[in-house]
Amino acid sequence: MTLNVCEIFYSLQGESTYTGLPCIFVRLSGCNLNCSYCDTLYAKSESFPMDLEDILAQIKSYECNLVEITGGEPLLQTRTIDLISTLIQNNYTVLLETNGSISIKNIPDACVKIMDIKCPSSKESQNNLKSNLKLLTDNDEIKFVIGTKEDYNFAKLFIEQEKIKVNSKKIHFSPVLGVIKPETLAEWILTDNLKVRMSLQTHKFIWDKDKRGV
């Protein structure tokens, strides 16, 4: 069984409630969306096939039990679920970062799903698969990437209208780096007393924003 892999690396988790923890990242190749702020365009074209056994061997070479499956969009590959299941069976804590446009129905509950809700400035908000919201568990997290005040208002209304059941501590508002100032987004959240978590891409503050493998 093979998967199309872009890169595997060991770094600190830069997003989600797991921010700051050492983590092994498996970045799978390919994506079905074209977000305006995408910072991993290379994941669409850079790809090499790897057997599941080889992926596991590389993961085991690091002394870490936290693994994130990311992309691109990892759910484009049907074998991604096998990878997740195998990692869980091997006692890894598994995070899945997905753009929310593909069903998460068959993802094991033990996997922490971190799902994007696309806002207008992404140019992909029409692809939000709302049926996924009913499949989220207490384990899971959602993220709104905010680039404009329109995005912020969209996200705020989305939370109200969809009655999202995810714990507010796991609802992330993340500013697009270089497009909107973090303090601007912070002020909006505080003014509205919005019960969400302000999240920054920590790895982009530790290392150069264009550095790979971090």
MIDOSE-1310 file (N, C-alpha, C; in nm, 2 decimals, decimal comma, always signed):
residues 214
mtln	+0,08/-0,12/+0,00/+0,00/+0,00/+0,00/+0,09/+0,12/+0,00; +0,06/+0,21/-0,10/+0,15/+0,34/-0,10/+0,06/+0,46/-0,09; +0,13/+0,57/-0,05/+0,07/+0,70/-0,04/+0,16/+0,80/-0,11; +0,10/+0,90/-0,17/+0,18/+1,00/-0,23/+0,22/+1,11/-0,12
vcei	+0,35/+1,11/-0,09/+0,40/+1,20/+0,02/+0,48/+1,31/-0,04; +0,46/+1,43/+0,02/+0,54/+1,55/-0,01/+0,66/+1,56/+0,08; +0,64/+1,54/+0,21/+0,76/+1,55/+0,30/+0,71/+1,49/+0,44; +0,81/+1,45/+0,51/+0,80/+1,40/+0,65/+0,90/+1,47/+0,73
fysl	+0,87/+1,54/+0,84/+0,96/+1,61/+0,92/+0,92/+1,62/+1,07; +1,02/+1,65/+1,15/+0,99/+1,66/+1,29/+1,01/+1,81/+1,34; +0,91/+1,86/+1,40/+0,92/+2,00/+1,44/+0,83/+2,03/+1,56; +0,81/+2,15/+1,59/+0,71/+2,19/+1,70/+0,57/+2,21/+1,63
qges	+0,47/+2,17/+1,70/+0,33/+2,20/+1,65/+0,31/+2,35/+1,66; +0,27/+2,41/+1,54/+0,25/+2,55/+1,54/+0,11/+2,60/+1,55; +0,01/+2,51/+1,54/-0,13/+2,55/+1,55/-0,21/+2,45/+1,63; -0,33/+2,48/+1,66/-0,43/+2,40/+1,73/-0,40/+2,41/+1,88
tytg	-0,47/+2,33/+1,96/-0,45/+2,33/+2,11/-0,32/+2,25/+2,14; -0,26/+2,19/+2,04/-0,14/+2,12/+2,06/-0,01/+2,21/+2,04; -0,04/+2,33/+2,02/+0,07/+2,43/+1,99/+0,19/+2,42/+2,08; +0,31/+2,41/+2,03/+0,43/+2,41/+2,11/+0,48/+2,27/+2,14
lpci	+0,41/+2,17/+2,11/+0,45/+2,03/+2,14/+0,53/+1,98/+2,02; +0,64/+1,90/+2,05/+0,71/+1,83/+1,95/+0,61/+1,74/+1,87; +0,63/+1,73/+1,74/+0,53/+1,66/+1,65/+0,60/+1,62/+1,53; +0,56/+1,50/+1,48/+0,61/+1,45/+1,35/+0,50/+1,48/+1,25
fvrl	+0,54/+1,55/+1,14/+0,44/+1,59/+1,04/+0,46/+1,50/+0,91; +0,35/+1,44/+0,87/+0,35/+1,37/+0,74/+0,26/+1,45/+0,65; +0,33/+1,52/+0,55/+0,26/+1,61/+0,46/+0,23/+1,53/+0,33; +0,11/+1,50/+0,30/+0,07/+1,42/+0,18/+0,05/+1,52/+0,07
sgcn	+0,06/+1,47/-0,05/+0,06/+1,55/-0,17/-0,08/+1,56/-0,23; -0,10/+1,68/-0,30/-0,23/+1,70/-0,37/-0,33/+1,78/-0,29; -0,40/+1,87/-0,36/-0,51/+1,94/-0,29/-0,62/+1,98/-0,40; -0,74/+1,98/-0,35/-0,85/+2,01/-0,44/-0,90/+2,15/-0,44
lncs	-0,83/+2,23/-0,35/-0,87/+2,37/-0,34/-0,75/+2,46/-0,38; -0,78/+2,59/-0,40/-0,68/+2,69/-0,43/-0,70/+2,82/-0,35; -0,67/+2,80/-0,22/-0,69/+2,91/-0,12/-0,60/+3,03/-0,16; -0,65/+3,15/-0,15/-0,57/+3,27/-0,18/-0,45/+3,28/-0,10
ycdt	-0,45/+3,23/+0,03/-0,34/+3,25/+0,12/-0,25/+3,13/+0,14; -0,27/+3,03/+0,05/-0,20/+2,90/+0,07/-0,05/+2,92/+0,08; +0,01/+2,86/+0,19/+0,15/+2,87/+0,21/+0,22/+2,73/+0,19; +0,15/+2,64/+0,13/+0,22/+2,51/+0,09/+0,18/+2,47/-0,05
lyak	+0,19/+2,56/-0,14/+0,16/+2,53/-0,28/+0,25/+2,42/-0,34; +0,37/+2,40/-0,28/+0,46/+2,30/-0,33/+0,40/+2,16/-0,31; +0,31/+2,15/-0,21/+0,25/+2,02/-0,18/+0,16/+1,97/-0,29; +0,12/+2,06/-0,38/+0,03/+2,01/-0,49/+0,12/+1,94/-0,60
sesf	+0,24/+1,97/-0,62/+0,32/+1,92/-0,72/+0,43/+1,82/-0,68; +0,48/+1,85/-0,56/+0,59/+1,76/-0,51/+0,54/+1,64/-0,45; +0,58/+1,52/-0,50/+0,52/+1,40/-0,46/+0,61/+1,28/-0,49; +0,62/+1,19/-0,39/+0,69/+1,06/-0,42/+0,61/+0,95/-0,34
pmdl	+0,60/+0,84/-0,41/+0,52/+0,73/-0,35/+0,60/+0,66/-0,23; +0,53/+0,63/-0,12/+0,60/+0,56/-0,01/+0,50/+0,45/+0,04; +0,56/+0,34/+0,06/+0,48/+0,23/+0,12/+0,45/+0,27/+0,27; +0,34/+0,22/+0,32/+0,30/+0,24/+0,45/+0,41/+0,20/+0,55
edil	+0,47/+0,09/+0,52/+0,58/+0,04/+0,61/+0,70/+0,14/+0,62; +0,73/+0,20/+0,50/+0,84/+0,30/+0,50/+0,80/+0,43/+0,57; +0,68/+0,47/+0,56/+0,63/+0,59/+0,63/+0,64/+0,56/+0,79; +0,60/+0,44/+0,83/+0,60/+0,41/+0,97/+0,74/+0,40/+1,02
aqik	+0,83/+0,35/+0,94/+0,97/+0,34/+0,98/+1,03/+0,47/+1,00; +1,00/+0,57/+0,91/+1,05/+0,70/+0,93/+0,99/+0,77/+1,05; +0,86/+0,75/+1,07/+0,80/+0,81/+1,19/+0,87/+0,75/+1,32; +0,89/+0,62/+1,32/+0,95/+0,56/+1,44/+1,09/+0,60/+1,46
syec	+1,16/+0,66/+1,37/+1,30/+0,71/+1,38/+1,30/+0,83/+1,48; +1,19/+0,89/+1,50/+1,18/+1,00/+1,59/+1,12/+0,96/+1,73; +1,17/+1,01/+1,83/+1,12/+0,97/+1,97/+1,01/+1,06/+2,00; +0,89/+1,04/+1,94/+0,78/+1,13/+1,96/+0,65/+1,05/+1,93
nlve	+0,55/+1,07/+2,01/+0,42/+0,99/+1,98/+0,31/+1,08/+1,93; +0,34/+1,20/+1,89/+0,24/+1,29/+1,83/+0,27/+1,31/+1,68; +0,17/+1,27/+1,60/+0,18/+1,28/+1,46/+0,07/+1,36/+1,40; +0,10/+1,45/+1,31/+0,00/+1,52/+1,23/+0,00/+1,48/+1,08
itgg	-0,11/+1,44/+1,03/-0,13/+1,41/+0,89/-0,18/+1,54/+0,83; -0,11/+1,60/+0,73/-0,15/+1,72/+0,67/-0,13/+1,72/+0,52; -0,14/+1,84/+0,46/-0,13/+1,84/+0,31/-0,08/+1,98/+0,27; -0,12/+2,02/+0,15/-0,23/+1,96/+0,07/-0,36/+1,93/+0,14
epll	-0,43/+1,84/+0,08/-0,55/+1,78/+0,15/-0,54/+1,63/+0,16; -0,51/+1,58/+0,28/-0,48/+1,44/+0,30/-0,59/+1,35/+0,26; -0,72/+1,39/+0,27/-0,83/+1,30/+0,25/-0,86/+1,28/+0,10; -0,78/+1,34/+0,01/-0,79/+1,31/-0,13/-0,74/+1,17/-0,16
qtrt	-0,66/+1,12/-0,07/-0,60/+0,98/-0,08/-0,68/+0,89/+0,01; -0,74/+0,79/-0,05/-0,83/+0,70/+0,02/-0,75/+0,62/+0,13; -0,62/+0,60/+0,10/-0,53/+0,52/+0,19/-0,49/+0,60/+0,32; -0,52/+0,73/+0,32/-0,49/+0,81/+0,44/-0,56/+0,75/+0,56
idli	-0,68/+0,70/+0,55/-0,75/+0,64/+0,66/-0,68/+0,52/+0,71; -0,62/+0,44/+0,62/-0,54/+0,32/+0,67/-0,41/+0,37/+0,75; -0,35/+0,48/+0,70/-0,24/+0,53/+0,77/-0,28/+0,58/+0,91; -0,39/+0,65/+0,92/-0,44/+0,70/+1,05/-0,47/+0,58/+1,14
stli	-0,54/+0,48/+1,09/-0,57/+0,37/+1,17/-0,45/+0,29/+1,22; -0,35/+0,27/+1,14/-0,23/+0,20/+1,17/-0,15/+0,28/+1,28; -0,15/+0,41/+1,27/-0,08/+0,49/+1,37/-0,15/+0,48/+1,51; -0,28/+0,49/+1,50/-0,36/+0,47/+1,63/-0,33/+0,34/+1,69
qnny	-0,33/+0,23/+1,61/-0,30/+0,10/+1,66/-0,16/+0,09/+1,72; -0,07/+0,17/+1,68/+0,07/+0,17/+1,73/+0,08/+0,28/+1,84; -0,03/+0,32/+1,90/-0,03/+0,41/+2,02/+0,02/+0,55/+1,99; +0,00/+0,60/+1,87/+0,03/+0,74/+1,84/-0,09/+0,82/+1,86
tvll	-0,07/+0,94/+1,91/-0,18/+1,04/+1,91/-0,17/+1,11/+1,77; -0,29/+1,10/+1,70/-0,29/+1,14/+1,56/-0,38/+1,26/+1,54; -0,32/+1,36/+1,47/-0,40/+1,48/+1,43/-0,42/+1,48/+1,28; -0,53/+1,51/+1,24/-0,56/+1,52/+1,09/-0,60/+1,67/+1,06
etng	-0,52/+1,73/+0,97/-0,56/+1,87/+0,93/-0,62/+1,86/+0,79; -0,75/+1,90/+0,79/-0,82/+1,89/+0,66/-0,89/+2,02/+0,63; -0,91/+2,04/+0,50/-0,97/+2,17/+0,45/-1,13/+2,17/+0,46; -1,19/+2,06/+0,51/-1,33/+2,06/+0,53/-1,42/+2,04/+0,41
sisi	-1,36/+2,01/+0,30/-1,44/+2,00/+0,17/-1,47/+1,85/+0,14; -1,41/+1,76/+0,21/-1,43/+1,62/+0,19/-1,48/+1,55/+0,32; -1,57/+1,46/+0,31/-1,63/+1,40/+0,42/-1,53/+1,33/+0,52; -1,55/+1,36/+0,65/-1,47/+1,30/+0,75/-1,54/+1,17/+0,81
knip	-1,64/+1,13/+0,75/-1,73/+1,02/+0,80/-1,65/+0,90/+0,85; -1,55/+0,86/+0,77/-1,48/+0,73/+0,80/-1,36/+0,74/+0,88; -1,33/+0,86/+0,93/-1,21/+0,89/+1,01/-1,23/+0,83/+1,15; -1,14/+0,75/+1,20/-1,16/+0,70/+1,34/-1,18/+0,81/+1,44
dacv	-1,27/+0,78/+1,54/-1,30/+0,88/+1,64/-1,17/+0,92/+1,72; -1,08/+0,82/+1,74/-0,96/+0,85/+1,82/-0,87/+0,95/+1,75; -0,89/+0,98/+1,62/-0,81/+1,08/+1,55/-0,86/+1,22/+1,58; -0,78/+1,31/+1,61/-0,82/+1,45/+1,64/-0,83/+1,52/+1,50
kimd	-0,95/+1,55/+1,46/-0,97/+1,62/+1,33/-0,96/+1,77/+1,35; -0,88/+1,84/+1,28/-0,86/+1,98/+1,29/-0,91/+2,03/+1,15; -1,03/+2,08/+1,15/-1,10/+2,11/+1,02/-1,11/+2,26/+0,99; -1,07/+2,30/+0,88/-1,09/+2,44/+0,83/-1,23/+2,47/+0,79
ikcp	-1,28/+2,59/+0,83/-1,40/+2,64/+0,77/-1,35/+2,76/+0,68; -1,37/+2,75/+0,55/-1,31/+2,85/+0,46/-1,40/+2,98/+0,46; -1,33/+3,09/+0,48/-1,39/+3,22/+0,48/-1,39/+3,29/+0,34; -1,46/+3,39/+0,32/-1,47/+3,45/+0,18/-1,34/+3,49/+0,12
sske	-1,24/+3,54/+0,19/-1,12/+3,59/+0,12/-1,03/+3,47/+0,08; -1,06/+3,35/+0,12/-0,99/+3,23/+0,07/-1,03/+3,20/-0,07; -1,14/+3,25/-0,12/-1,20/+3,22/-0,25/-1,25/+3,08/-0,26; -1,27/+3,01/-0,14/-1,31/+2,87/-0,14/-1,42/+2,84/-0,05
sqnn	-1,49/+2,95/+0,00/-1,59/+2,93/+0,11/-1,71/+2,85/+0,05; -1,73/+2,85/-0,08/-1,84/+2,77/-0,14/-1,82/+2,62/-0,12; -1,70/+2,58/-0,09/-1,67/+2,44/-0,08/-1,67/+2,38/+0,07; -1,72/+2,46/+0,16/-1,74/+2,41/+0,30/-1,84/+2,30/+0,30
lksn	-1,81/+2,18/+0,34/-1,90/+2,07/+0,35/-1,97/+2,07/+0,49; -2,08/+2,13/+0,50/-2,14/+2,15/+0,63/-2,19/+2,02/+0,70; -2,21/+1,92/+0,62/-2,24/+1,79/+0,68/-2,13/+1,74/+0,77; -2,01/+1,78/+0,75/-1,90/+1,74/+0,84/-1,92/+1,79/+0,98
lkll	-1,99/+1,90/+1,00/-2,01/+1,96/+1,13/-2,07/+1,86/+1,23; -2,17/+1,78/+1,18/-2,24/+1,69/+1,26/-2,15/+1,57/+1,30; -2,04/+1,55/+1,23/-1,95/+1,44/+1,25/-1,84/+1,47/+1,34; -1,83/+1,59/+1,39/-1,72/+1,63/+1,48/-1,75/+1,58/+1,62
tdnd	-1,65/+1,55/+1,69/-1,66/+1,50/+1,83/-1,60/+1,60/+1,92; -1,61/+1,57/+2,05/-1,55/+1,65/+2,15/-1,39/+1,66/+2,14; -1,34/+1,56/+2,07/-1,20/+1,55/+2,04/-1,15/+1,65/+1,94; -1,24/+1,70/+1,86/-1,20/+1,77/+1,74/-1,20/+1,92/+1,75
eikf	-1,14/+1,99/+1,65/-1,12/+2,13/+1,65/-1,15/+2,19/+1,51; -1,19/+2,32/+1,51/-1,21/+2,38/+1,38/-1,13/+2,51/+1,38; -1,11/+2,56/+1,26/-1,02/+2,68/+1,24/-1,08/+2,77/+1,13; -1,09/+2,89/+1,16/-1,12/+3,00/+1,06/-1,00/+3,08/+1,04
vigt	-0,95/+3,09/+0,92/-0,84/+3,17/+0,88/-0,89/+3,31/+0,84; -0,86/+3,41/+0,91/-0,92/+3,54/+0,89/-0,82/+3,64/+0,82; -0,87/+3,69/+0,71/-0,79/+3,79/+0,63/-0,85/+3,93/+0,63; -0,98/+3,94/+0,66/-1,05/+4,06/+0,64/-1,16/+4,07/+0,75
kedy	-1,22/+4,19/+0,76/-1,33/+4,20/+0,86/-1,45/+4,12/+0,80; -1,46/+4,11/+0,67/-1,57/+4,03/+0,62/-1,55/+3,88/+0,66; -1,43/+3,84/+0,66/-1,40/+3,70/+0,71/-1,44/+3,68/+0,85; -1,41/+3,78/+0,93/-1,44/+3,78/+1,08/-1,59/+3,77/+1,10
nfak	-1,66/+3,86/+1,03/-1,81/+3,86/+1,04/-1,87/+3,73/+0,99; -1,81/+3,67/+0,88/-1,86/+3,55/+0,83/-1,84/+3,44/+0,93; -1,72/+3,43/+1,00/-1,69/+3,33/+1,09/-1,78/+3,34/+1,22; -1,80/+3,46/+1,26/-1,89/+3,48/+1,38/-2,03/+3,44/+1,35
lfie	-2,09/+3,47/+1,23/-2,22/+3,43/+1,20/-2,23/+3,28/+1,18; -2,13/+3,23/+1,12/-2,12/+3,08/+1,09/-2,14/+3,01/+1,23; -2,07/+3,05/+1,33/-2,07/+2,98/+1,46/-2,21/+2,99/+1,52; -2,27/+3,11/+1,50/-2,41/+3,13/+1,56/-2,51/+3,05/+1,48
qeki	-2,51/+3,05/+1,35/-2,61/+2,99/+1,27/-2,60/+2,84/+1,27; -2,48/+2,79/+1,27/-2,46/+2,64/+1,26/-2,46/+2,57/+1,40; -2,47/+2,65/+1,50/-2,47/+2,60/+1,64/-2,36/+2,49/+1,66; -2,24/+2,53/+1,63/-2,13/+2,43/+1,63/-2,11/+2,38/+1,78
kvns	-2,10/+2,25/+1,79/-2,09/+2,19/+1,92/-1,95/+2,17/+1,97; -1,85/+2,21/+1,89/-1,71/+2,20/+1,93/-1,69/+2,30/+2,05; -1,62/+2,25/+2,15/-1,58/+2,34/+2,26/-1,52/+2,47/+2,21; -1,56/+2,58/+2,27/-1,51/+2,71/+2,23/-1,36/+2,72/+2,24
kkih	-1,30/+2,64/+2,33/-1,16/+2,64/+2,34/-1,09/+2,58/+2,22; -1,17/+2,51/+2,14/-1,11/+2,44/+2,02/-1,16/+2,50/+1,89; -1,22/+2,63/+1,90/-1,25/+2,70/+1,78/-1,15/+2,81/+1,77; -1,07/+2,80/+1,66/-0,96/+2,89/+1,64/-0,98/+3,00/+1,53
fspv	-0,95/+3,12/+1,57/-0,95/+3,23/+1,47/-0,80/+3,26/+1,45; -0,75/+3,25/+1,33/-0,61/+3,27/+1,29/-0,59/+3,37/+1,19; -0,52/+3,48/+1,21/-0,50/+3,58/+1,11/-0,40/+3,54/+1,00; -0,43/+3,58/+0,88/-0,34/+3,56/+0,77/-0,22/+3,64/+0,79
lgvi	-0,10/+3,58/+0,80/+0,02/+3,65/+0,83/+0,05/+3,74/+0,71; +0,08/+3,87/+0,75/+0,12/+3,97/+0,65/+0,00/+4,04/+0,59; -0,12/+3,99/+0,62/-0,24/+4,05/+0,56/-0,32/+4,13/+0,66; -0,34/+4,07/+0,78/-0,41/+4,14/+0,89/-0,32/+4,13/+1,01
kpet	-0,32/+4,23/+1,09/-0,23/+4,24/+1,21/-0,30/+4,15/+1,32; -0,22/+4,07/+1,39/-0,28/+3,99/+1,50/-0,36/+4,08/+1,60; -0,30/+4,20/+1,63/-0,37/+4,28/+1,73/-0,51/+4,33/+1,68; -0,52/+4,35/+1,55/-0,65/+4,39/+1,49/-0,76/+4,28/+1,52
laew	-0,72/+4,15/+1,49/-0,81/+4,04/+1,51/-0,84/+4,03/+1,66; -0,74/+4,05/+1,74/-0,76/+4,04/+1,89/-0,86/+4,14/+1,94; -0,85/+4,26/+1,88/-0,94/+4,37/+1,92/-1,09/+4,33/+1,88; -1,10/+4,28/+1,77/-1,24/+4,24/+1,72/-1,30/+4,13/+1,82
iltd	-1,22/+4,03/+1,85/-1,26/+3,93/+1,94/-1,30/+3,98/+2,07; -1,22/+4,07/+2,13/-1,24/+4,12/+2,26/-1,36/+4,22/+2,26; -1,38/+4,30/+2,16/-1,49/+4,39/+2,15/-1,62/+4,31/+2,15; -1,62/+4,20/+2,07/-1,75/+4,12/+2,06/-1,76/+4,02/+2,17
nlkv	-1,66/+4,01/+2,26/-1,66/+3,91/+2,37/-1,68/+3,77/+2,31; -1,62/+3,74/+2,20/-1,64/+3,62/+2,13/-1,57/+3,50/+2,20; -1,64/+3,40/+2,22/-1,58/+3,28/+2,29/-1,51/+3,19/+2,19; -1,39/+3,23/+2,15/-1,31/+3,16/+2,06/-1,16/+3,17/+2,10
rmsl	-1,08/+3,09/+2,04/-0,93/+3,10/+2,08/-0,86/+3,17/+1,96; -0,79/+3,27/+2,00/-0,70/+3,34/+1,90/-0,58/+3,26/+1,88; -0,55/+3,22/+1,76/-0,44/+3,13/+1,73/-0,34/+3,19/+1,63; -0,21/+3,19/+1,66/-0,11/+3,23/+1,56/-0,03/+3,11/+1,51
qthk	+0,02/+3,12/+1,39/+0,10/+3,01/+1,34/+0,24/+3,03/+1,40; +0,26/+2,96/+1,52/+0,38/+2,99/+1,60/+0,51/+2,96/+1,53; +0,51/+2,86/+1,44/+0,63/+2,82/+1,37/+0,68/+2,93/+1,28; +0,59/+3,02/+1,24/+0,63/+3,13/+1,15/+0,69/+3,25/+1,23
fiwd	+0,67/+3,24/+1,36/+0,74/+3,34/+1,45/+0,87/+3,29/+1,50; +0,88/+3,16/+1,51/+1,01/+3,10/+1,55/+1,11/+3,10/+1,44; +1,06/+3,05/+1,32/+1,15/+3,04/+1,20/+1,10/+3,14/+1,09; +1,18/+3,15/+0,99/+1,14/+3,23/+0,87/+1,01/+3,18/+0,82
kdkr	+0,92/+3,27/+0,78/+0,78/+3,23/+0,74/+0,78/+3,13/+0,62; +0,89/+3,14/+0,54/+0,90/+3,06/+0,42/+0,98/+2,93/+0,43; +1,03/+2,91/+0,55/+1,12/+2,79/+0,58/+1,04/+2,67/+0,58; +1,09/+2,56/+0,51/+1,02/+2,44/+0,51/+1,07/+2,34/+0,61
gv	+1,00/+2,24/+0,64/+1,04/+2,14/+0,73/+1,04/+2,18/+0,88; +0,95/+2,28/+0,90/+0,93/+2,33/+1,04/+0,78/+2,34/+1,07
